[in-house]
């Protein structure tokens, strides 16, 4: 005959199985969560849109390579670290372009004020 396990050995008994014949069911029913980098990165999309707007509205020339890097990061789906680095550089170029624009306006404003 079959050997029966003592009571309490398996706290969960599958439906219809003789007591002690099968191990308890495993936890984690359902679909696994999606991978972390399964879709486009929101940071890359925002960076692309902001760079494109500043190219048109502020004449920020450093936003052109920033927009290119943001667009390339959206297409780089095989290496998330490279895509993240491209997005960071996209934001850095956008910030440098703004700093250069502000510095240019301040330089021209101070020189124009001193000439009067």
C-alpha positions in Angstrom: 0.0 0.0 0.0 1.0 3.6 -0.2 2.8 5.4 2.5 0.8 8.2 4.1 2.4 11.4 5.5 1.6 12.4 9.0 -1.0 15.1 9.5 0.3 18.6 9.2 3.1 17.7 6.7 1.4 19.4 3.8 -0.8 22.3 4.9 -2.4 22.6 1.4 -4.0 19.6 -0.1 -4.9 19.8 -3.9 -8.5 19.2 -4.7 -9.2 15.5 -5.4 -5.7 14.2 -4.4 -5.4 11.6 -1.7 -3.9 13.0 1.5 -0.1 13.2 1.4 0.3 12.2 -2.3 1.1 15.6 -3.8 3.1 18.6 -2.7 1.3 21.9 -1.9 0.6 24.2 -4.8 3.2 27.0 -5.4 2.4 30.6 -4.8 2.4 33.2 -7.6 -0.6 32.4 -9.8 -1.3 34.5 -12.9 0.9 36.2 -15.4 4.4 37.5 -14.4 4.8 41.3 -14.2 6.0 42.9 -17.5 9.8 43.5 -17.8 11.0 46.9 -16.6 12.0 48.2 -19.9 9.2 46.9 -22.1 8.0 50.2 -23.6 9.2 53.7 -24.5 10.7 55.6 -21.6 8.6 58.6 -20.5 11.7 60.5 -19.7 13.0 60.1 -23.3 9.7 61.2 -24.8 9.5 64.3 -22.6 13.1 65.1 -23.4 12.5 64.8 -27.1 9.4 67.0 -27.0 11.1 69.7 -24.9 14.2 69.7 -27.1 12.0 70.1 -30.2 10.0 72.9 -28.7 13.2 74.8 -27.6 14.7 74.4 -31.1 11.7 76.3 -32.6 10.9 78.7 -29.8 14.2 79.6 -28.3 16.6 79.0 -31.1 18.6 76.7 -28.8 21.1 75.1 -31.1 22.3 72.6 -28.6 18.8 71.2 -28.5 19.3 69.8 -32.0 21.8 67.1 -30.8 19.7 66.7 -27.7 16.7 65.9 -29.7 18.7 63.5 -31.8 20.0 61.7 -28.7 16.5 61.5 -27.2 15.1 60.0 -30.5 17.9 57.5 -30.7 17.3 56.5 -27.0 13.7 55.6 -28.0 15.0 53.3 -30.7 17.6 51.6 -28.5 15.4 48.9 -27.0 18.1 46.2 -26.6 20.4 48.1 -24.2 18.6 50.1 -21.5 21.8 51.5 -20.0 22.8 53.1 -23.3 19.4 54.5 -23.8 19.4 56.0 -20.2 22.8 57.6 -20.9 21.6 59.1 -24.1 18.6 60.7 -22.4 20.8 62.1 -19.6 23.1 63.7 -22.3 20.0 65.0 -24.0 18.9 66.9 -20.9 22.5 68.1 -20.3 22.6 69.6 -23.8 19.3 71.3 -23.3 20.4 72.8 -20.0 23.8 74.0 -21.5 21.9 75.6 -24.4 19.7 77.5 -21.9 22.7 78.6 -19.9 24.5 79.8 -23.0 21.3 81.7 -24.2 21.0 83.4 -20.8 24.7 84.3 -20.7 24.5 85.7 -24.2 21.5 87.9 -23.3 23.2 89.1 -20.1 26.5 89.8 -22.0 24.6 91.8 -24.7 22.5 93.6 -22.1 25.4 94.6 -19.9 27.4 95.8 -22.9 24.5 97.7 -24.4 23.8 99.3 -21.0 27.4 100.5 -20.6 27.6 102.0 -24.1 24.8 104.5 -23.3 
